[in-house]
Amino acid sequence: LYNVFPRIMNFLPGPQQTLFSKWEKLKMFVANVIENHKRNWNPAEARDFIDAYLQEIEKHKGNTASCFHEENLIYNTLDLFFAGAETTSTTLHWGLLYMALKSPS
């Protein structure tokens, strides 16, 4: 049923509702970080990914075909965050396992 009508999950009770609410909180957190960046933003100097993306949003302002807008910035930031978290945890996991197996004692 889910594969045919994926939007139906928004209306059915269950653990996915908790996941959806947490996802909204994460999006709001990133939106707040972006707003803080906008307040302290110097277009001449990009401090990080968000500043560079804000520069691109300004460059493409008025271009309706552009993919540079704030909603994409939120999703791209979350993608980078989760990719980094997964990579770090996997690296630590395997590094500790390797050290445990190669330990001289």
Z-matrix of the N, CA and C atoms (Angstrom, degrees):
N
C 1 1.449
C 2 1.534 1 110.56
N 3 1.354 2 115.33 1 -42.60
C 4 1.463 3 119.44 2 -179.58
C 5 1.522 4 111.67 3 -63.17
N 6 1.329 5 117.48 4 -39.38
C 7 1.462 6 120.30 5 -179.27
C 8 1.519 7 112.33 6 -65.23
N 9 1.316 8 117.56 7 -30.80
C 10 1.462 9 121.26 8 179.86
C 11 1.523 10 110.80 9 -82.80
N 12 1.340 11 116.90 10 -41.19
C 13 1.466 12 122.42 11 -177.89
C 14 1.529 13 110.29 12 -127.74
N 15 1.332 14 119.00 13 76.97
C 16 1.473 15 119.84 14 -175.68
C 17 1.527 16 113.64 15 -63.45
N 18 1.313 17 118.96 16 -27.86
C 19 1.473 18 121.41 17 -179.53
C 20 1.522 19 112.77 18 -69.19
N 21 1.324 20 116.95 19 -17.10
C 22 1.460 21 119.93 20 -178.55
C 23 1.528 22 111.51 21 -63.74
N 24 1.341 23 116.90 22 -24.71
C 25 1.465 24 120.72 23 179.76
C 26 1.524 25 111.94 24 -63.41
N 27 1.328 26 117.56 25 -23.55
C 28 1.465 27 120.42 26 178.23
C 29 1.524 28 111.76 27 -67.17
N 30 1.324 29 117.40 28 -21.55
C 31 1.460 30 120.93 29 -173.35
C 32 1.527 31 113.69 30 -109.08
N 33 1.314 32 117.46 31 -13.31
C 34 1.459 33 120.76 32 -179.53
C 35 1.525 34 110.45 33 -88.46
N 36 1.342 35 117.74 34 138.95
C 37 1.465 36 119.26 35 176.88
C 38 1.525 37 110.26 36 -71.59
N 39 1.316 38 115.07 37 155.14
C 40 1.457 39 119.31 38 178.13
C 41 1.510 40 111.47 39 148.35
N 42 1.334 41 116.14 40 -177.57
C 43 1.467 42 120.18 41 -176.89
C 44 1.526 43 113.43 42 -64.86
N 45 1.323 44 117.36 43 -22.02
C 46 1.466 45 119.23 44 178.85
C 47 1.527 46 110.86 45 -64.03
N 48 1.326 47 118.28 46 -25.79
C 49 1.467 48 120.59 47 178.46
C 50 1.529 49 110.57 48 -65.67
N 51 1.329 50 116.88 49 -37.47
C 52 1.465 51 120.89 50 175.70
C 53 1.518 52 110.01 51 -63.77
N 54 1.317 53 116.13 52 -43.85
C 55 1.461 54 121.10 53 178.30
C 56 1.526 55 110.79 54 -60.66
N 57 1.332 56 116.94 55 -44.79
C 58 1.466 57 120.46 56 179.76
C 59 1.527 58 111.22 57 -61.69
N 60 1.342 59 117.61 58 -40.99
C 61 1.470 60 119.90 59 -178.97
C 62 1.530 61 110.67 60 -68.86
N 63 1.328 62 117.33 61 -38.38
C 64 1.475 63 119.88 62 177.27
C 65 1.526 64 110.45 63 -65.57
N 66 1.333 65 117.10 64 -38.05
C 67 1.463 66 121.40 65 178.41
C 68 1.529 67 109.93 66 -61.60
N 69 1.327 68 116.97 67 -41.68
C 70 1.469 69 120.63 68 178.57
C 71 1.528 70 110.61 69 -64.17
N 72 1.331 71 117.29 70 -38.54
C 73 1.466 72 120.47 71 177.69
C 74 1.525 73 110.98 72 -64.63
N 75 1.332 74 117.15 73 -40.30
C 76 1.465 75 120.76 74 177.11
C 77 1.524 76 111.00 75 -63.02
N 78 1.321 77 116.20 76 -42.82
C 79 1.467 78 119.73 77 178.71
C 80 1.528 79 110.88 78 -62.87
N 81 1.328 80 117.13 79 -39.67
C 82 1.464 81 120.58 80 178.56
C 83 1.529 82 110.45 81 -66.73
N 84 1.324 83 117.77 82 -38.07
C 85 1.460 84 121.21 83 177.45
C 86 1.526 85 110.51 84 -60.45
N 87 1.335 86 116.76 85 -48.52
C 88 1.463 87 120.60 86 179.83
C 89 1.526 88 110.19 87 -64.74
N 90 1.326 89 117.81 88 -38.27
C 91 1.469 90 120.79 89 177.66
C 92 1.527 91 110.46 90 -61.37
N 93 1.331 92 117.90 91 -38.31
C 94 1.469 93 121.30 92 177.09
C 95 1.525 94 111.38 93 -66.65
N 96 1.330 95 116.86 94 -39.48
C 97 1.470 96 120.24 95 176.85
C 98 1.528 97 109.70 96 -62.49
N 99 1.317 98 116.79 97 -41.37
C 100 1.469 99 121.16 98 179.03
C 101 1.523 100 110.38 99 -63.76
N 102 1.323 101 117.24 100 -41.88
C 103 1.472 102 120.39 101 178.07
C 104 1.524 103 110.79 102 -62.03
N 105 1.335 104 117.71 103 -40.20
C 106 1.469 105 120.78 104 176.08
C 107 1.519 106 110.82 105 -62.50
N 108 1.323 107 116.84 106 -39.99
C 109 1.463 108 120.42 107 177.43
C 110 1.529 109 110.68 108 -63.36
N 111 1.320 110 116.42 109 -40.17
C 112 1.473 111 119.90 110 -179.74
C 113 1.525 112 111.01 111 -62.64
N 114 1.330 113 116.69 112 -38.14
C 115 1.469 114 119.93 113 -179.43
C 116 1.525 115 111.66 114 -66.89
N 117 1.330 116 117.36 115 -35.36
C 118 1.467 117 121.93 116 -176.62
C 119 1.523 118 112.70 117 -105.46
N 120 1.308 119 117.04 118 17.59
C 121 1.460 120 121.56 119 -170.56
C 122 1.515 121 112.10 120 -79.60
N 123 1.324 122 115.74 121 131.43
C 124 1.454 123 122.94 122 172.47
C 125 1.530 124 106.51 123 -114.89
N 126 1.347 125 118.26 124 106.93
C 127 1.469 126 120.27 125 -175.65
C 128 1.526 127 113.66 126 -59.17
N 129 1.319 128 117.86 127 -21.13
C 130 1.465 129 120.62 128 -178.48
C 131 1.527 130 112.26 129 -79.45
N 132 1.338 131 117.02 130 -15.90
C 133 1.463 132 120.06 131 -175.45
C 134 1.525 133 110.38 132 -139.35
N 135 1.313 134 116.18 133 111.14
C 136 1.463 135 120.88 134 177.98
C 137 1.524 136 108.92 135 -86.81
N 138 1.326 137 116.13 136 119.01
C 139 1.465 138 121.02 137 -179.38
C 140 1.521 139 112.37 138 -83.15
N 141 1.332 140 115.70 139 -29.79
C 142 1.458 141 119.44 140 -175.98
C 143 1.526 142 110.03 141 -159.82
N 144 1.329 143 115.74 142 -169.99
C 145 1.464 144 121.88 143 -177.28
C 146 1.523 145 111.76 144 -58.54
N 147 1.320 146 117.10 145 -42.96
C 148 1.466 147 120.20 146 -177.18
C 149 1.521 148 110.64 147 -63.96
N 150 1.322 149 117.87 148 -43.64
C 151 1.468 150 120.43 149 177.63
C 152 1.526 151 111.43 150 -61.51
N 153 1.333 152 116.82 151 -43.28
C 154 1.469 153 120.39 152 179.70
C 155 1.523 154 110.54 153 -64.01
N 156 1.315 155 117.09 154 -38.98
C 157 1.468 156 120.65 155 179.10
C 158 1.527 157 110.28 156 -68.57
N 159 1.331 158 117.11 157 -38.85
C 160 1.468 159 120.05 158 176.47
C 161 1.525 160 110.92 159 -61.67
N 162 1.337 161 117.08 160 -36.64
C 163 1.465 162 120.36 161 175.75
C 164 1.527 163 110.44 162 -61.86
N 165 1.321 164 116.78 163 -42.46
C 166 1.467 165 120.54 164 179.37
C 167 1.526 166 111.06 165 -66.80
N 168 1.324 167 117.14 166 -36.67
C 169 1.470 168 120.13 167 176.72
C 170 1.525 169 109.47 168 -60.74
N 171 1.332 170 116.77 169 -44.19
C 172 1.466 171 120.88 170 178.94
C 173 1.527 172 111.32 171 -63.89
N 174 1.339 173 116.90 172 -40.90
C 175 1.467 174 120.97 173 179.67
C 176 1.521 175 112.04 174 -61.59
N 177 1.330 176 116.25 175 -37.61
C 178 1.459 177 121.38 176 -174.36
C 179 1.526 178 113.09 177 -100.76
N 180 1.321 179 116.89 178 13.08
C 181 1.461 180 120.63 179 179.62
C 182 1.530 181 109.00 180 -60.76
N 183 1.300 182 116.94 181 132.83
C 184 1.458 183 121.53 182 -179.72
C 185 1.519 184 113.37 183 93.06
N 186 1.323 185 117.55 184 -14.49
C 187 1.460 186 121.78 185 178.02
C 188 1.527 187 107.99 186 -89.49
N 189 1.318 188 116.90 187 105.96
C 190 1.468 189 120.41 188 -175.48
C 191 1.528 190 112.77 189 -69.23
N 192 1.329 191 117.37 190 -20.80
C 193 1.464 192 120.69 191 179.87
C 194 1.529 193 112.30 192 -84.65
N 195 1.317 194 117.41 193 -5.99
C 196 1.461 195 121.32 194 -176.73
C 197 1.528 196 111.37 195 -71.64
N 198 1.309 197 115.09 196 145.39
C 199 1.472 198 121.25 197 175.42
C 200 1.525 199 111.45 198 -95.20
N 201 1.331 200 116.49 199 -0.08
C 202 1.458 201 120.66 200 -179.06
C 203 1.522 202 109.71 201 -86.96
N 204 1.328 203 115.44 202 95.75
C 205 1.460 204 120.66 203 173.10
C 206 1.523 205 108.62 204 -147.17
N 207 1.305 206 115.72 205 170.27
C 208 1.464 207 120.43 206 -169.45
C 209 1.524 208 113.36 207 -63.79
N 210 1.310 209 117.55 208 -35.45
C 211 1.467 210 119.23 209 179.67
C 212 1.530 211 110.68 210 -62.70
N 213 1.331 212 116.93 211 -42.48
C 214 1.469 213 119.58 212 176.84
C 215 1.523 214 111.15 213 -66.24
N 216 1.318 215 117.31 214 -34.09
C 217 1.465 216 120.45 215 176.61
C 218 1.525 217 110.25 216 -61.74
N 219 1.314 218 117.41 217 -42.60
C 220 1.468 219 121.38 218 178.35
C 221 1.527 220 110.16 219 -60.54
N 222 1.329 221 116.91 220 -49.54
C 223 1.466 222 120.19 221 -177.62
C 224 1.526 223 112.00 222 -67.06
N 225 1.319 224 117.90 223 -39.59
C 226 1.468 225 120.23 224 178.36
C 227 1.526 226 111.56 225 -65.01
N 228 1.328 227 116.58 226 -39.36
C 229 1.464 228 120.56 227 177.99
C 230 1.527 229 110.63 228 -63.80
N 231 1.329 230 116.65 229 -43.20
C 232 1.465 231 119.86 230 177.67
C 233 1.528 232 111.14 231 -64.89
N 234 1.325 233 117.52 232 -39.47
C 235 1.470 234 120.37 233 176.94
C 236 1.523 235 110.96 234 -59.68
N 237 1.325 236 116.66 235 -45.58
C 238 1.465 237 120.16 236 179.43
C 239 1.526 238 111.53 237 -63.99
N 240 1.326 239 116.08 238 -40.44
C 241 1.462 240 120.32 239 179.76
C 242 1.523 241 110.93 240 -62.24
N 243 1.334 242 116.89 241 -49.69
C 244 1.462 243 119.94 242 -177.80
C 245 1.521 244 111.97 243 -69.12
N 246 1.315 245 117.59 244 -35.84
C 247 1.468 246 120.20 245 177.25
C 248 1.526 247 110.00 246 -63.57
N 249 1.320 248 116.75 247 -42.26
C 250 1.464 249 120.57 248 178.59
C 251 1.515 250 112.21 249 -66.72
N 252 1.327 251 117.03 250 -39.01
C 253 1.462 252 120.63 251 179.97
C 254 1.525 253 110.53 252 -66.23
N 255 1.314 254 117.27 253 -43.14
C 256 1.467 255 121.20 254 179.52
C 257 1.521 256 110.72 255 -64.94
N 258 1.320 257 117.29 256 -45.24
C 259 1.462 258 121.17 257 -179.50
C 260 1.523 259 110.85 258 -62.17
N 261 1.317 260 116.66 259 -44.41
C 262 1.466 261 120.83 260 -179.35
C 263 1.519 262 111.21 261 -63.54
N 264 1.324 263 117.30 262 -47.22
C 265 1.470 264 119.34 263 -178.07
C 266 1.526 265 111.28 264 -65.16
N 267 1.321 266 117.74 265 -39.18
C 268 1.464 267 120.41 266 178.83
C 269 1.525 268 111.14 267 -66.59
N 270 1.329 269 116.92 268 -42.21
C 271 1.465 270 120.77 269 178.63
C 272 1.526 271 110.90 270 -62.52
N 273 1.329 272 117.26 271 -45.20
C 274 1.468 273 120.45 272 178.14
C 275 1.523 274 111.28 273 -62.63
N 276 1.319 275 116.31 274 -42.79
C 277 1.464 276 120.94 275 179.93
C 278 1.526 277 110.91 276 -57.89
N 279 1.314 278 116.83 277 -52.24
C 280 1.461 279 120.56 278 -177.88
C 281 1.526 280 111.80 279 -71.15
N 282 1.316 281 117.61 280 -33.75
C 283 1.463 282 120.26 281 177.04
C 284 1.516 283 111.65 282 -63.63
N 285 1.327 284 116.95 283 -44.70
C 286 1.468 285 120.72 284 178.13
C 287 1.524 286 111.31 285 -66.47
N 288 1.323 287 116.86 286 -39.49
C 289 1.458 288 120.29 287 177.34
C 290 1.527 289 110.75 288 -62.63
N 291 1.315 290 116.91 289 -43.31
C 292 1.469 291 121.53 290 178.74
C 293 1.529 292 110.66 291 -61.38
N 294 1.348 293 116.09 292 -45.64
C 295 1.469 294 119.29 293 179.73
C 296 1.523 295 111.14 294 -63.95
N 297 1.324 296 117.94 295 -37.36
C 298 1.463 297 120.88 296 179.36
C 299 1.528 298 111.04 297 -66.52
N 300 1.322 299 116.57 298 -38.45
C 301 1.465 300 119.80 299 -178.83
C 302 1.519 301 112.65 300 -76.19
N 303 1.317 302 117.56 301 -29.80
C 304 1.463 303 121.80 302 -177.20
C 305 1.522 304 112.79 303 -96.95
N 306 1.314 305 117.03 304 5.14
C 307 1.461 306 121.25 305 -178.67
C 308 1.528 307 109.94 306 -64.92
N 309 1.342 308 117.20 307 133.11
C 310 1.470 309 119.29 308 -178.82
C 311 1.524 310 113.06 309 -67.82
N 312 1.312 311 118.27 310 -21.48
C 313 1.469 312 119.24 311 -178.25
C 314 1.470 313 108.60 312 -91.78
